[in-house]
Amino acid sequence: MKATWLVGGLLFATNFGLTSIGVGQEQNTPKREANPAQPPENTEDPQRVNPRRGGGRGFGAPIVLEADDVAAYEAPPDGFLKERADIPHGKLELIEYESSTVGTTRKANVYTPPGYSKDKKYPVLYLLHGIGGDETEWVRFASPNHLFDNLIADGKTVPMIVVMPNGRAQKNDRAEGNVMQSAPAFATFEQDLLKDLIPAIESKYSVDTHREMRAIAGLSMGGGQSFNFGLGNLDRFAWVGPFSAAPNTKPPQELIPDVAKAKKELKLLWISCGNKDGLIRISQNMHRFLKENDIPHVWHVDGHGHDPQHWSSSLYWFAQSVFQEPKK
């Protein structure tokens, strides 16, 4: 990977991925930092070319918006991430599982909805973090337990289990030091997810194991993982939600070699990015391929950058579509 996008990513990861706090502590949305889409001072990288030609892998590449790069949804209502005292609450717990892929015990945060019962089978959303985060990242900036409690109480989403694992599949999976050196471990996580984490969740919780009841979504590096692991394993996932996907995303033609199969097996492909995000061309390329091949999908481009405001908003809207049939 080229240093130009890594530099931007590292600065961003430092802001949002390296401070750990315990589950149950008061959560505050971090202030929005400087726009990472601004070009870095180093302009010598030969890959920083016109994104229409497939180069420019980093934040420094120019943002070129198309006519359909627009918001499909409004901004979420005020307070959508805040705890409400007048509704039932689910449970957020930190669990451990054995990983044969990594050869160690690993951790994941798991949300179970209000009224969770072993007598019912629940769908599961696997929600992935960015390169500077870990299993606590979504909890720290988006309070997903409150977000899902609120949506479930309002009848806007179905009760589901949400699993927030550590997508850095290596023995020292902490976001410390030069986090960019751990990029290969984000690819290794595919095997940890399929062979270790999913079986562990399905043995511990009352889960509907049909592919139609399993979803994957994530932000930045986790958005690339969602594209790669979701589209690459349609026998395991029917709902895919990448938010501002990073350059770890594989080319569309590699991810969807069989257009007819994708049309048949995908229940929902929900893609989002901010129009101030220097990585938007990655999602644009996928959107363009999907349009050219008439593959149904959601394309949501809001006014944010590569930031928590975009990711929490995207989760708010994605959660209202996942595990639900399209409205007529």
N, C-alpha and C positions, 0 to 999 in steps of 0.2 A: 504494500500500500504506500502511496505517496505521502510525503510529509506535509504537503499543503493542507489536505483535509484532516490529517491526523492532528496537526497543530490546533486547528479550530475545534476538533472533537475533544482534544485533551483539555483545553481551556473550559469547554462546556462541561465535560465530565467532572472536572474539579469542582465546579459550582454546584452540581446537582447529584453527584454520585459517591461522594467520599465521606459524608458525615452520617454516622449511624446513630439511631435513636431507638429506644425500645418500643415494641408494639404497645399501644394503650396510652402513650404520651400524647400531649396536645400536639396536633399537627397544624402547621402553618404553610400556606403556599409560598414558595420563595419568590422574591421579587424578580421580575424579568430582567435578565442581563442584557449587555450590549448585543446587538444583532450579529449572530455568528456568520451571517451571509456576507459580511464585509470582507473583501479580499485581504489575505494576509500580506505582510510586507514582502515576503519572498515570492517573486513572480517568475523565477527561473525554471519552474517545473514545466517540461514540455507537454504534460498531459492537460494543462489548463488551456483547452481549446474550446471551440464551439460545441456546446452540449448536444447539438443536433447530430454531431458526428461521433458521439459516444465517448468523447474525452472529458476532461475536466471533472475528475472524480471527487473534488473537494468542495468545501464551503466557498472557496474563492472563485468558482466558476460563475459566469453571468447568469442571472435569472431571466428567462425569456418566457413570458406568460402567453398562453393561447386563449382564444375567445371562450372556451368552455372551462377554463381554470377558475371556477367560481364556487361560492359556497352553496352546498345543497341544503344546509340547515342554518338556523339562526344561532346566535350565541345562547348558551344555556342560561336559565334563569338565575338570578342572584341567590346565593345560598345553596346551590345544588351539591356542594361538597360538605356542608355543615350537618352536624348531628341534630336530629329533631327529637325532642323529648316525648312527643305525643304519638309516636309510632313504635311498633315492635322492632327490635334490633337483632341482627345476626351476630355471629361470633367470628372473631379474627384470631387465629392461633398460629404459632410458629411450630412446624413439625420437622422431624428428621426422617430421612429414608436412606437405605443402603444403595449405593451406586456401584454396580459391577463395572460400569464403563470407566469411572474415574478411580475406583478402588478405595473409596472412603465413604464416610457418612456425610450426607449433604442436607441442606435446609431449604424449606419453602414456607412462605406464608399462605395460609388457606382461609378463605372466607366461606362460611356456611350461612345460608339465609335464615331469617326468622322462622321459627317453627320447624327447623330441620328435624327430620324423623327418619329412622332406619326403615320405616314402613313405606317410604316413598323413594323412587329412583330419580336422581337429579341429573340434569345436563351439567357439563363442566367446561369452563372457559380457562384456558392456559394463557396467562397474561405476562408478557416478557418485558424486560427492562433494557436500558441502553448500555453502551460500553463502559460508562463510568459508574454504573449502578450495581445493585445486587438484589437479593430477595426483599429488601426493605424499600426500594426506590419508589414503587407505586404507592406504598403506604405513607411515605413521608410527604409526597407533594399532592396526592389526589384523594386521600382518605377514602379508598374504594369501598370500605365497609359502610360508610355513611352514604356514599353515592348509590350503592345498590340497595341499601335499606330504604332510601327515599323513593327510588324508582319502583321498587316492589310494592311499597305502601300505596303509591299512587296508581298502581296497576299498569305501569308503563313497561315493565319487563317481567320475565318469568323468574321465579325463584331458581337460582343456580348456585353451584359451587364455583368459586374463582380461585385458581391456584397461581400464586406468584412465586416462581422458583428463581434460582440463581442460574442465569444462562451462560455463565463462565465455567465450563465443565473441566476444571483442573483441581488438583488437590488444594492448592492455596487459591481459593476462589474469591478472596477479598479484593475490592477495588482499591488497590494501593500501588504506589510506585508509578511506573510507566504503564498505565492501563492498556495502552495500545499493543503492548507485547502479548496481551492475552487474547488478541483477536482470533487466533486459531481455535481457542477453546470454545468460542461461540459457535463454531461449526461442529465441534465434537459434541456439543450439547444435544444435537439431533438424536444421537444414539442413547444418551442419558435419558432424554425425554421419552423416547419410544420404548426402550428396554427396561428402564428403572423407575422413572417418576410416574408415568401413567399407570403401570401395574401397582405401584405403591398406593397411589390415590384410590384406585379401584378396589384395593383390598381393605383400606381403612374407612372409606366413606361409602354411602349408599348411592352408587353411581349408575346411570344408564350407560351401558358400554357400547351402544350402537354408534356408528360414525356420525350419524345425523345429530347426535347429542353431544358432540365434542367440537369445540372451537378453539382457535388460536389467534391471538392478537398481540401487538407489542409496539413499542416506540423505538425509533432510530435503529440501533443495531438489532433490537428486538423486532422492529418492523421488517428488517431484512430477513431475520430468522422466520418470521411469520410467513412471508412470501415463500422462502425456501422450503421450510418444513411442512407448511400447510399445502401448498400446491404440489410439492414433491411427495406427499403422502395422502392423496385423496381417499385412500382406503381407510384412513384414520381420522381425517378432519373434513367436515363439510362446510364449515364457516371460517372465513379467514379475514382478519382485520389488521393490515399494516398501517401504522401511523408514522408519517415522515421517515420512510425507510432509508437506511444508510447504504453505503456502497458495497456492503457484503451481499446485497441482493444479486442473485444470479440473473442472467439475461432472460427476457420473456420467452424467447424461443426454446430455451433450455427448460424453463419451468413448466411450460405448457406445450409439449411436443405433440399432444393429441388434443386438438381444439374440441372435437366432438365429445371426448371424454370429460373435459373440463366443463362444458356446457351441461352435460348430463349430471355430473356428480357434485358440482358446487351448489350449495344452497345459497351462499352469499359470499361475494368478494367485495369487501368494504375498504376503500383506500382513501386516505386523507393526507394532506400536507398544507403547510402555511405558504402564502404567496410571498413571504419574506424569508423563506427557508432556502439557503444556498444548496441544499440537496434535493430540491423539488424535481429536478430533471429525471431522477431515478424513478420516482412515482409517475411522472409524466410519460416516460418511455413505456412503462407498463400499461398505463391508461390508453396510450396510442395503439399499442398492440391489441389490447382488448377491443377497442373500437373497430379496428380494421378487421377483426375476426368475429365481430358480432357476439362477443361473450358478455353477458349481462354483468354489471358491476355498479357499485356506487363510487362516484368521484367527488370528493368534498375538499375544496380549497378555501380555507378561511384567511383572515388577515393577519395571522400570527407568523412567527418565525419558528425556529427549532427550539421550542420552549414548553414548559409545563402547562401553560394555558391552552396550547393547541392539543396536547395529549389528554388532558383531563376532559376537555370539551369533546374530543373524538370518542373517548370511552363512554361519555354520557350518551351520545347518539348511537354509537355502535351497540351498546347494551340494549337499546330499545328495538333493535332489529334482529339480534342473534336469537336463535332457537324459536323464531316466530315465522309463520308463513307470510309472504309478501301481501301487503294490503292491496285489495283490488281497486 
